[in-house]
């Protein structure tokens, strides 16, 4: 009779442990999805701001059509992305296009002095900073999920229920570009 009670207690403890591991993995997956939802909110704000910025710039830089077209195309692609991976890739393309726009604007001092442009530029910089913070948080939650999917014993439960290693949000630039000091010209 005591062996039966001990065996029953062991079974109950194992079931409780199993449920706890599963629930922990679900919470980590949901935290990651929530973190990406935060990125999505910032991307939506950026998508809404980009047409205003492009319209303002068009008034001053009509011959920079190619750069503006890249920004517009990248924005459209980003808005049409449906999966997390598609949104990550589209956001990288839009970030690159916006960087190109910022570089081409250096040739237009009168545009940089325009009050509307300055306000839009400040808002875009603010959104980019918020996006950067949201991406760091997303990577943090992804790291927690990946750790739980790979360390013993939670990797057993993760494998049983299809929890897998998730992709991090990586920089759009290559490692070589990130290690180079920026060039400043006067």
C-alpha positions in Angstrom: 0.0 0.0 0.0 2.8 2.5 0.8 4.5 1.6 -2.6 1.2 2.5 -4.3 1.0 5.8 -2.5 4.6 6.7 -3.3 4.1 5.6 -7.0 0.9 7.8 -7.1 2.8 10.8 -5.7 5.6 10.3 -8.2 3.1 10.1 -11.0 1.3 13.3 -9.8 4.6 15.1 -9.4 5.7 14.1 -13.0 2.4 15.2 -14.4 2.6 18.5 -12.6 6.2 19.0 -13.8 5.2 18.1 -17.4 2.2 20.6 -17.3 4.5 23.3 -15.8 7.1 22.8 -18.6 4.5 22.9 -21.3 2.8 26.0 -19.9 6.2 27.7 -19.6 6.9 27.0 -23.3 3.5 28.4 -24.3 4.2 31.5 -22.2 7.6 32.0 -23.9 6.1 31.5 -27.4 3.3 34.0 -26.6 5.8 36.5 -25.2 7.7 36.3 -28.5 4.6 36.8 -30.5 3.7 39.8 -28.3 7.1 41.2 -28.8 6.7 41.0 -32.5 3.3 42.7 -32.2 5.1 45.6 -30.6 7.4 45.8 -33.6 4.3 45.6 -35.8 2.8 48.7 -34.1 6.0 50.7 -34.7 6.2 49.5 -38.3 2.6 50.7 -38.8 3.5 54.1 -37.5 6.5 54.2 -39.8 4.4 53.1 -42.7 2.0 55.9 -42.0 4.7 58.4 -41.7 6.7 57.4 -44.8 4.2 58.8 -47.4 4.2 62.2 -45.7 8.0 62.2 -45.7 8.1 61.2 -49.3 5.6 63.8 -50.3 7.6 66.5 -48.5 10.8 65.4 -50.1 9.2 65.1 -53.6 8.6 68.8 -53.5 12.3 69.5 -53.2 13.9 66.5 -54.8 11.9 65.5 -57.9 15.0 64.2 -59.7 15.6 61.7 -56.8 12.7 59.6 -58.1 14.6 56.3 -57.9 15.3 56.6 -54.2 11.7 57.7 -53.5 10.4 54.8 -55.6 12.5 52.4 -53.6 11.1 53.7 -50.3 7.5 53.5 -51.7 8.0 50.0 -53.0 9.6 48.8 -49.8 6.8 50.3 -47.8 4.2 48.5 -50.0 6.0 45.2 -49.7 6.2 45.6 -45.9 2.5 46.4 -45.6 1.7 43.3 -47.7 3.9 40.9 -45.7 1.8 38.4 -43.6 4.2 36.1 -41.8 6.8 37.1 -39.1 9.6 36.1 -41.5 8.1 38.1 -44.4 7.7 41.1 -42.2 11.2 40.9 -40.9 12.6 40.7 -44.5 10.3 43.6 -45.7 11.3 45.7 -42.7 15.0 45.2 -43.5 14.3 46.3 -47.1 12.4 49.4 -45.9 15.1 50.3 -43.4 17.7 50.1 -46.2 15.5 52.3 -48.5 15.0 54.9 -45.8 18.8 54.9 -45.2 19.3 55.7 -48.9 16.7 58.4 -48.7 18.5 60.0 -45.7 21.8 59.9 -47.6 20.3 61.6 -50.7 18.7 64.3 -48.6 22.2 65.5 -47.6 22.3 67.3 -51.0 19.3 69.5 -50.1 20.1 72.0 -47.4 16.9 73.9 -48.1 14.9 70.7 -47.4 16.6 70.1 -44.1 15.6 73.6 -43.0 11.9 73.1 -43.9 9.8 72.9 -40.7 7.5 70.1 -41.9 10.4 68.0 -43.0 12.2 68.6 -39.7 9.2 67.5 -37.8 8.7 64.4 -40.0 12.4 63.6 -39.7 12.3 63.8 -35.9 9.2 61.6 -35.8 10.8 59.1 -38.1 14.0 59.1 -35.9 11.7 58.6 -32.8 10.0 55.7 -34.5 13.3 54.2 -35.6 14.5 54.4 -31.9 11.3 52.7 -30.7 11.7 50.0 -33.4 15.2 49.4 -32.3 14.1 48.9 -28.7 11.2 46.7 -29.8 13.6 44.6 -31.9 15.9 44.1 -28.9 13.0 43.0 -26.8 11.9 40.6 -29.5 15.4 39.1 -29.7 15.4 38.8 -25.9 12.1 36.9 -25.9 13.3 34.8 -28.8 16.4 33.9 -26.9 14.4 32.8 -23.9 12.2 30.6 -26.1 15.2 29.1 -27.9 16.9 28.4 -24.6 13.8 26.6 -23.3 13.5 24.6 -26.5 17.1 23.5 -26.3 18.0 22.9 -22.6 17.3 19.7 -20.8 14.7 18.7 -19.6 12.4 21.3 -21.2 13.7 20.3 -24.7 11.9 17.0 -24.2 8.5 18.7 -23.8 9.4 21.2 -26.5 10.1 18.3 -29.0 6.9 16.5 -28.1 4.7 19.5 -28.8 6.6 21.0 -31.8 8.2 23.9 -30.1 11.2 24.8 -32.3 14.1 27.3 -32.3 12.9 30.6 -33.6 14.8 33.1 -35.8 16.3 36.2 -34.3 15.8 39.7 -35.7 19.1 40.4 -37.3 20.7 43.6 -38.6 20.2 44.4 -42.3 23.9 45.3 -42.7 26.6 42.8 -43.1 29.1 42.2 -40.2 31.8 43.9 -42.3 29.7 47.0 -42.7 28.8 47.1 -39.0 32.5 46.9 -38.0 33.5 49.9 -40.2 33.6 53.3 -38.7 31.1 55.7 -40.4 32.6 58.1 -42.9 32.1 61.8 -42.1 32.6 64.4 -44.9 32.4 68.1 -44.7 
